[in-house]
């Protein structure tokens, strides 16, 4: 869509290099693509301060599973376990597939 800011490949690589989990990086990319601010998503997740969300999004703290599910839901995603035999492993920079 015109005017939508999509995450740059360098931003994704920087997140991977910083040790940010690929799931978190994908959720961040989805938030940016939908032009939702950290403040807005923090409110949707019931966090008192957007700084709490920023810490999660930068990979400085791991979210609880229920928080991760809610975060994904707000952005229109479902979290699911998929057998490895169904999908090809994807190499993430610095990690084995």
N, C-alpha and C positions, 0 to 999 in steps of 0.2 A: 504494500500500500504506500502511496506517496506520503512522504513526511515521517514514515515510521523509521525509528533508529534501530537498525539491526546490529547485534553484537559483531564486532570485527573479529576476524580469525586471530589477530594478535591478542585481543582481550581473552579469548578462550584459551590460547596457549599460555598466557600469563597466569590464568587461574589454575591450569593444570600444573604448571611449573611451581606454583605456590602451594601445591598439594591439596587444592580444593577438589572435593569429590566430584566426579562427572555428573552425578544426579543434581547436585547443588548448582553446578555450572549450567546445566540445561535449564533448571528452574530460573536462574538469574537471566539467561538469554531470553526465556519466554516472558519474563517480567519486562525486560527492556523492549522487546518487540511489541508488547501491548501498551507500552508507554505508561506503566504503572510505577509510581514513585515508591521508594522504600517506606516513606511515611504512610502512603495509602495502603500498601500491603501489610504493614505492621498493624494498622487499624483493623483490617479485614481478618488478621490472624489473632486479634485480641491482645496484642502486645501494647504495653503502656508507652514505650518509647521506640522510635524507629532505630535507635542505636542498638537495641536488642536484636533487631532483625539484621542490621548491618553486620554484626558480629557473626551471625549464622551464615549469611551470604558470602562472607569473605573466608569462611572455613576456619574461623578461630574457635568456634564451638560447634559440636555436633548436635543437630536437632533431635529431639525425641521422635520416635516413630509416629506418634499421633500428630505431632506438629508438622512433620514432613508430609504426612497424608493430607492434612488440612491445607498446607502450602501448595501442594500439587493440585488439590481440588479447586482452590481459588483461581488457579491459572488454567483450569480445564484439562488437567491430566489425572490419570489413575496410576497408582503405584501397583506394580504386579511383578511376581516372580515368573520368569520365563525360562523353561529348560534350555540349557546350553545347546542341545541338539536342534532346537528350533531356529536359533539365530546364530549367525557367524560372530565369533568374538571380535570385538573392536579394540584395537590397540590404542591406549591412551599414553601420551608422551610420558616416559619414565616408568611405565607399568607394563607388565606382561599381560597379554589378552587371556 
